Amino acid sequence: MTIIRIVIGAILTAIVAVGLVPMLVLLDMVGGGDGWGICPDGIASCSTSYFDGPELLAALMVVIFLLLMILRMALHIQRLIDGRRSRVDSKSMSRGDRFGRW
């Protein structure tokens, strides 16, 4: 169970990281950087096509969508494990109240 919680935490962290990438690239460019390699000579001499932005957006959306699907599967597995655990606990208690009968 702990492993699934770690996986869920890692997936959520990855989703946040993917969402922050465009902002961090823009902040690097505004500060005089190369935008993590997008504009090697600075923003003034940056020559990009019209499709670079939409391509980046599409790639980030696909990655976030895949991460959300993996997160949904992990949460489903966690619910299945919790359901099985509660069924096992209820069966063990229904076989005779361990605490009430001697």
CORURQUI-V297979 format. One record per residue. N is the residue number from 1. RES is the residue in one small letter. PSI is psi as a letter, one per 30 degrees, with the letter a starting at -180 (* if undefined). OMEGA is omega in whole degrees, 0 to 359 (none if undefined). Layout:
n = {N & N}
res = {RES & RES}
psi = {PSI & PSI}
omega = {OMEGA & OMEGA}
This chain:
n = {1 & 2 & 3 & 4 & 5 & 6 & 7 & 8 & 9 & 10 & 11 & 12 & 13 & 14 & 15 & 16 & 17 & 18 & 19 & 20 & 21 & 22 & 23 & 24 & 25 & 26 & 27 & 28 & 29 & 30 & 31 & 32 & 33 & 34 & 35 & 36 & 37 & 38 & 39 & 40 & 41 & 42 & 43 & 44 & 45 & 46 & 47 & 48 & 49 & 50 & 51 & 52 & 53 & 54 & 55 & 56 & 57 & 58 & 59 & 60 & 61 & 62 & 63 & 64 & 65 & 66 & 67 & 68 & 69 & 70 & 71 & 72 & 73 & 74 & 75 & 76 & 77 & 78 & 79 & 80 & 81 & 82 & 83 & 84 & 85 & 86 & 87 & 88 & 89 & 90 & 91 & 92 & 93 & 94 & 95 & 96 & 97 & 98 & 99 & 100 & 101 & 102}
res = {m & t & i & i & r & i & v & i & g & a & i & l & t & a & i & v & a & v & g & l & v & p & m & l & v & l & l & d & m & v & g & g & g & d & g & w & g & i & c & p & d & g & i & a & s & c & s & t & s & y & f & d & g & p & e & l & l & a & a & l & m & v & v & i & f & l & l & l & m & i & l & r & m & a & l & h & i & q & r & l & i & d & g & r & r & s & r & v & d & s & k & s & m & s & r & g & d & r & f & g & r & w}
psi = {e & e & e & e & e & e & e & e & e & e & e & e & e & e & e & e & e & e & f & f & e & e & e & e & e & e & e & e & e & e & g & g & a & g & h & h & f & e & j & e & g & l & f & e & g & k & j & l & l & f & f & e & e & e & e & e & e & e & e & e & e & e & e & e & e & e & e & e & e & e & e & e & e & e & e & e & e & e & e & e & e & e & e & e & e & e & e & e & e & e & e & e & f & f & f & k & j & f & f & f & k & *}
omega = {180 & 180 & 180 & 177 & 177 & 178 & 179 & 177 & 179 & 179 & 178 & 177 & 179 & 179 & 179 & 180 & 179 & 178 & 182 & 184 & 181 & 180 & 180 & 177 & 179 & 178 & 177 & 179 & 180 & 179 & 178 & 180 & 182 & 179 & 180 & 176 & 180 & 178 & 186 & 182 & 180 & 186 & 181 & 182 & 183 & 178 & 179 & 178 & 179 & 186 & 180 & 179 & 178 & 177 & 178 & 179 & 180 & 180 & 179 & 179 & 178 & 180 & 179 & 178 & 179 & 178 & 177 & 177 & 178 & 177 & 179 & 179 & 180 & 178 & 177 & 178 & 178 & 178 & 178 & 180 & 178 & 179 & 178 & 180 & 180 & 176 & 179 & 179 & 181 & 177 & 181 & 178 & 182 & 180 & 179 & 183 & 185 & 186 & 184 & 184 & 178 & none}
